[in-house]
Amino acid sequence: MTEQPLLEARDVTKYFGNVIALHGISTAVRAGEVTCVLGDNGAGKSTLIKTLSGVHRPDKGEYLVDGEPARFASPRDALDRGIATVYQDLAMIPLMSVWRNFFLGSEPTRGWGPFRRFDVVAAKQTCRESLLAMGIDIRDPDQPVGTLSGGERQSVAIARAVHFGARVLILDEPTSALGVKQAGMVLRYIVQARDRGLGVVFITHNPHHAYPVGDRFLVLNRGRSLGDFGKGEISREELTRMMAGGAELEQLSHELERGADSEVAAVGRDLGDTAQQLGSGSVPMD
C-alpha cells in the first residue's frame, strides 16, 4: 500500500532495566483501517500502546506520525496530534452523568471572565448528537455512567474520542470483560469508527473478536513480533493457532501423558487432540 500511514513503528524496542518489554516491533496504522494487536498476557501489548500514545518513549527504533519522526513528552502531546487512547478503565466517574463524563476535562463554557460558566445546554445537546452520529442511542444522557452496561460505556468512550478530533483511536482490550452481545456492540462501533476514516488500533487477546473487524494483524509474544499480516495473508485458523501456541500445547500434552496419574494423562490426550485440531484448522470457531 502506498498510502501514508497515520502512525508507523519501525523496529521499536523498549527496556525496563534488564527486561526487554519490546524488541524490534514494526507496524503501521492507516486511515480507514483496523490494526489488531494480539497477544497473551505479558506479550507486550500494553507497553506497545503506551509507546504509541506517548506514555513511554522507545529506547531504539523510530516512531513516525504522518511520516515524520515524533517524540511525545506526554499523552497530551499525542492527543494534540489526534491520537486518542481508550483504556480498560475508560477514565470515567461512575456517579457522574453521561454528558458530564463526555466532556470531563474539556467542558464547554459560555460567558466571559468571572462570569464564565459551564454551558450545560450545549454540553447535553452535543453529547446526544455525537452519540447518535455513531449510532448510539443513550436512553437518558442525565443518567449516571455507572448504570450503563459495559458495552454502552465503551461506546460512550469511543464517541467521546471521535468528537474531540481523534484521527487514530487506540482501544485497550475493549471486549475483554464483556458478554457476547455487548462485545458485538463494541465491534460494531469499531467498524463505524473505521468507516468514518479513523485509523483504529484494536488491542485484544481474542482472535475471534479481531478477525471479523481487522484489516491487519500484529501478533506479539514476549515482546517480540510473530508477524504482521494483512487479512488476505492469514486465515482465522492460522491466527488462532499462533495465539493458542499449538506447538506448546502439543509438547505439554506429551509431558502430561508420561505422568503416572490416569486423570493427568487424560488431560494430556485432550490437549494433544486440541493441538492437532489447531494445526489442521478443524477447531470450531463458534
C-alpha positions, 0 to 999 in steps of 0.5 A: 500500500502506498498510502501514508500511514497515520502512525508507523513503528519501525523496529521499536524496542523498549527496556525496563532495566534488564527486561526487554518489554519490546524488541524490534516491533514494526507496524503501521496504522492507516486511515480507514483501517483496523490494526489488531494487536494480539497477544497473551498476557505479558506479550507486550501489548500494553507497553506497545500502546503506551509507546504509541500514545506517548506514555513511554518513549522507545529506547531504539527504533523510530516512531513516525506520525504522518511520516515524520519522526515524533517524540511525545513528552506526554499523552497530551502531546499525542492527543494534540496530534489526534491520537486518542487512547481508550483504556480498560478503565475508560477514565470515567466517574461512575456517579457522574452523568453521561454528558458530564463524563463526555466532556470531563476535562474539556467542558464547554463554557459560555460567558466571559471572565468571572462570569464564565460558566459551564454551558450545560445546554450545549454540553447535553445537546452535543453529547446526544448528537455525537452519540447518535452520529455513531449510532448510539442511542443513550436512553437518558444522557442525565443518567449516571455512567455507572448504570450503563452496561459495559458495552454502552460505556465503551461506546460512550468512550469511543464517541467521546474520542471521535468528537474531540478530533481523534484521527487514530483511536487506540482501544485497550482490550475493549471486549475483554470483560464483556458478554457476547452481545455487548462485545458485538456492540463494541465491534460494531462501533469499531467498524463505524469508527473505521468507516468514518476514516479513523485509523483504529488500533484494536488491542485484544487477546481474542482472535475471534473478536479481531478477525471479523473487524481487522484489516491487519494483524500484529501478533506479539509474544514476549515482546517480540513480533510473530508477524504482521499480516494483512487479512488476505495473508492469514486465515482465522485458523492460522491466527488462532493457532499462533495465539493458542501456541499449538506447538506448546500445547502439543509438547505439554500434552506429551509431558502430561501423558508420561505422568503416572496419574490416569486423570493427568494423562487424560488431560494430556490426550485432550490437549494433544487432540486440541493441538492437532485440531489447531494445526489442521484448522478443524477447531470450531470457531463458534 
